[in-house]
Amino acid sequence: MGLLRFAIKSSIAGGAIYYTVQEGLWGTPEESAKLYNKLYNNISPLVRQNVPKEVVEEIHRIPNPSDFKRCVVYHWNNGVTTSIKFLSELPEHVSNGIDKIQKEIEKSNLSSGEATKSKE
């Protein structure tokens, strides 16, 4: 039963990955933008036709491709900035980590040394 469950879950995950690769989600930015435009053009009319007007007015509209692009650019740049900041601070983080490890080792050596002295 467990093997069958694993096989089904793996197949679903693999199928989802395969489909997104084939549709261009993981391709170039142009392919991803083309996929987003395709989804936007197909989903927006369906939402307007099948969802009650009151609900459509309450929920936010699907962002158009230019808004989406601006948002992606902002978050991409923010991610790059954060990564570079982390890398620039990495030596300090490593140094602090080594200091903490050394203090813990010294602390454990002192406490184990006291324990052996009390046994003698």
URLINQUI-V693538 format. One record per backbone hydrogen bond with DSSP energy under -1.0 kcal/mol. NH is the residue of the N-H (numbers start at 1). CO is the residue of the C=O. E is the energy in kcal/mol with one decimal. If there is no record, write none. Layout:
nh={NH NH}
co={CO CO}
e={E E}
//
This chain:
nh={5 6 7 8 9 10 11 12 13 14 15 16 17 18 19 20 21 22 23 25 27 32 33 34 35 36 37 38 39 40 41 42 43 44 47 48 49 50 51 56 57 58 59 68 69 70 71 72 73 74 75 76 77 78 79 80 81 82 83 84 85 86 87 88 89 93 94 95 96 97 98 99 100 101 102 103 104 105 106 107 108 109 110 111 112 113 114 115 116 117 118 119 120}
co={1 2 3 4 5 6 7 8 9 10 11 12 13 14 15 16 17 18 19 20 24 28 29 30 31 32 33 34 35 36 37 38 39 40 43 44 45 46 47 52 53 54 55 64 65 66 67 68 69 70 71 72 73 74 75 76 77 78 79 80 81 82 83 84 85 89 90 91 92 93 94 95 96 97 98 99 100 101 102 103 104 105 106 107 108 109 110 111 112 113 114 115 116}
e={-2.1 -2.3 -2.4 -2.4 -2.5 -2.7 -2.3 -2.3 -2.5 -3.0 -2.7 -2.4 -2.4 -2.9 -2.7 -2.3 -2.2 -2.5 -2.2 -2.3 -1.1 -2.3 -2.5 -2.2 -2.2 -2.4 -2.6 -2.2 -2.7 -3.0 -2.8 -1.7 -2.8 -2.0 -2.4 -2.2 -2.3 -2.5 -1.8 -2.2 -2.2 -1.3 -2.2 -2.4 -2.6 -2.2 -2.2 -2.6 -2.6 -2.2 -2.5 -2.7 -2.6 -2.4 -2.3 -2.4 -2.6 -2.5 -2.4 -2.5 -2.4 -2.5 -2.5 -2.4 -1.7 -2.1 -2.8 -2.5 -2.7 -2.4 -2.6 -2.4 -2.3 -2.3 -2.7 -2.4 -2.3 -2.5 -2.7 -2.6 -2.5 -2.5 -2.5 -2.3 -2.3 -2.3 -2.2 -1.6 -1.9 -1.8 -2.0 -1.1 -1.1}
//
